[in-house]
Amino acid sequence: MSTEAKIYKALDKLEAVIQHNEADIATWIPLEYDLQLSYGTEQVAFSDYFIKLKEEINRCTRQKIMQSE
């Protein structure tokens, strides 16, 4: 797979997680709490930059979850 294809796939997954983080947490179903943290992990593994970006997105997810408790 080309680098461009890997970038596309990583961004596609990360965009979905970011969009979900922007949604009201009341709309989340129980499985989405864990899925938010794991979704896209495989696709970002090719790049240190994307791994760090996913970690930051996960930090935002955890913060959102904690604020809702």
VOPAMI-326471 format. One record per residue (C-alpha): residue number from 1; residue in three letters; chain; x, y, z. Coordinates in nm, 2 decimals. Example, Ala and Ser with C-alpha at 12.3 -4.5 7.8 and 13.67 -1.06 7.14 Angstrom:
// residues 2
+-----+------+-------+--------+--------+--------+
:  nr : rest : kette :     c1 :     c2 :     c3 :
+-----+------+-------+--------+--------+--------+
:   1 :  Ala :     A :   1.23 :  -0.45 :   0.78 :
:   2 :  Ser :     A :   1.37 :  -0.11 :   0.71 :
+-----+------+-------+--------+--------+--------+
END
This chain:
// residues 69
+-----+------+-------+--------+--------+--------+
:  nr : rest : kette :     c1 :     c2 :     c3 :
+-----+------+-------+--------+--------+--------+
:   1 :  Met :     A :   0.00 :   0.00 :   0.00 :
:   2 :  Ser :     A :   0.13 :   0.34 :  -0.09 :
:   3 :  Thr :     A :   0.21 :   0.61 :   0.17 :
:   4 :  Glu :     A :  -0.07 :   0.82 :   0.03 :
:   5 :  Ala :     A :  -0.32 :   0.54 :   0.08 :
:   6 :  Lys :     A :  -0.20 :   0.48 :   0.44 :
:   7 :  Ile :     A :  -0.24 :   0.86 :   0.51 :
:   8 :  Tyr :     A :  -0.59 :   0.86 :   0.36 :
:   9 :  Lys :     A :  -0.70 :   0.55 :   0.57 :
:  10 :  Ala :     A :  -0.56 :   0.70 :   0.89 :
:  11 :  Leu :     A :  -0.72 :   1.04 :   0.83 :
:  12 :  Asp :     A :  -1.05 :   0.87 :   0.75 :
:  13 :  Lys :     A :  -1.05 :   0.68 :   1.08 :
:  14 :  Leu :     A :  -0.93 :   0.98 :   1.28 :
:  15 :  Glu :     A :  -1.19 :   1.21 :   1.13 :
:  16 :  Ala :     A :  -1.47 :   0.97 :   1.24 :
:  17 :  Val :     A :  -1.33 :   0.97 :   1.60 :
:  18 :  Ile :     A :  -1.30 :   1.35 :   1.60 :
:  19 :  Gln :     A :  -1.65 :   1.39 :   1.47 :
:  20 :  His :     A :  -1.78 :   1.16 :   1.74 :
:  21 :  Asn :     A :  -1.60 :   1.35 :   2.01 :
:  22 :  Glu :     A :  -1.78 :   1.66 :   1.89 :
:  23 :  Ala :     A :  -2.12 :   1.49 :   1.93 :
:  24 :  Asp :     A :  -2.32 :   1.51 :   2.25 :
:  25 :  Ile :     A :  -2.20 :   1.22 :   2.47 :
:  26 :  Ala :     A :  -2.57 :   1.15 :   2.55 :
:  27 :  Thr :     A :  -2.59 :   1.01 :   2.19 :
:  28 :  Trp :     A :  -2.31 :   0.76 :   2.25 :
:  29 :  Ile :     A :  -2.41 :   0.39 :   2.30 :
:  30 :  Pro :     A :  -2.21 :   0.19 :   2.56 :
:  31 :  Leu :     A :  -1.97 :   0.02 :   2.32 :
:  32 :  Glu :     A :  -1.87 :   0.35 :   2.17 :
:  33 :  Tyr :     A :  -1.67 :   0.45 :   2.48 :
:  34 :  Asp :     A :  -1.41 :   0.18 :   2.42 :
:  35 :  Leu :     A :  -1.44 :   0.20 :   2.04 :
:  36 :  Gln :     A :  -1.35 :   0.57 :   2.05 :
:  37 :  Leu :     A :  -1.02 :   0.48 :   2.20 :
:  38 :  Ser :     A :  -0.94 :   0.18 :   1.97 :
:  39 :  Tyr :     A :  -1.08 :   0.29 :   1.64 :
:  40 :  Gly :     A :  -0.81 :   0.38 :   1.39 :
:  41 :  Thr :     A :  -0.52 :   0.25 :   1.60 :
:  42 :  Glu :     A :  -0.42 :   0.00 :   1.34 :
:  43 :  Gln :     A :  -0.43 :   0.26 :   1.06 :
:  44 :  Val :     A :  -0.20 :   0.51 :   1.24 :
:  45 :  Ala :     A :   0.06 :   0.25 :   1.33 :
:  46 :  Phe :     A :   0.28 :   0.33 :   1.03 :
:  47 :  Ser :     A :   0.37 :   0.68 :   1.14 :
:  48 :  Asp :     A :   0.50 :   0.82 :   1.47 :
:  49 :  Tyr :     A :   0.32 :   1.15 :   1.38 :
:  50 :  Phe :     A :  -0.01 :   0.98 :   1.34 :
:  51 :  Ile :     A :   0.04 :   0.77 :   1.65 :
:  52 :  Lys :     A :   0.09 :   1.09 :   1.85 :
:  53 :  Leu :     A :  -0.21 :   1.25 :   1.69 :
:  54 :  Lys :     A :  -0.42 :   0.95 :   1.78 :
:  55 :  Glu :     A :  -0.29 :   0.97 :   2.14 :
:  56 :  Glu :     A :  -0.40 :   1.34 :   2.16 :
:  57 :  Ile :     A :  -0.74 :   1.25 :   2.02 :
:  58 :  Asn :     A :  -0.77 :   0.97 :   2.28 :
:  59 :  Arg :     A :  -0.68 :   1.23 :   2.55 :
:  60 :  Cys :     A :  -0.97 :   1.44 :   2.43 :
:  61 :  Thr :     A :  -1.20 :   1.14 :   2.43 :
:  62 :  Arg :     A :  -1.10 :   1.05 :   2.79 :
:  63 :  Gln :     A :  -1.16 :   1.41 :   2.90 :
:  64 :  Lys :     A :  -1.50 :   1.41 :   2.74 :
:  65 :  Ile :     A :  -1.59 :   1.09 :   2.92 :
:  66 :  Met :     A :  -1.47 :   1.21 :   3.25 :
:  67 :  Gln :     A :  -1.66 :   1.54 :   3.22 :
:  68 :  Ser :     A :  -1.98 :   1.35 :   3.16 :
:  69 :  Glu :     A :  -1.95 :   1.14 :   3.47 :
+-----+------+-------+--------+--------+--------+
END
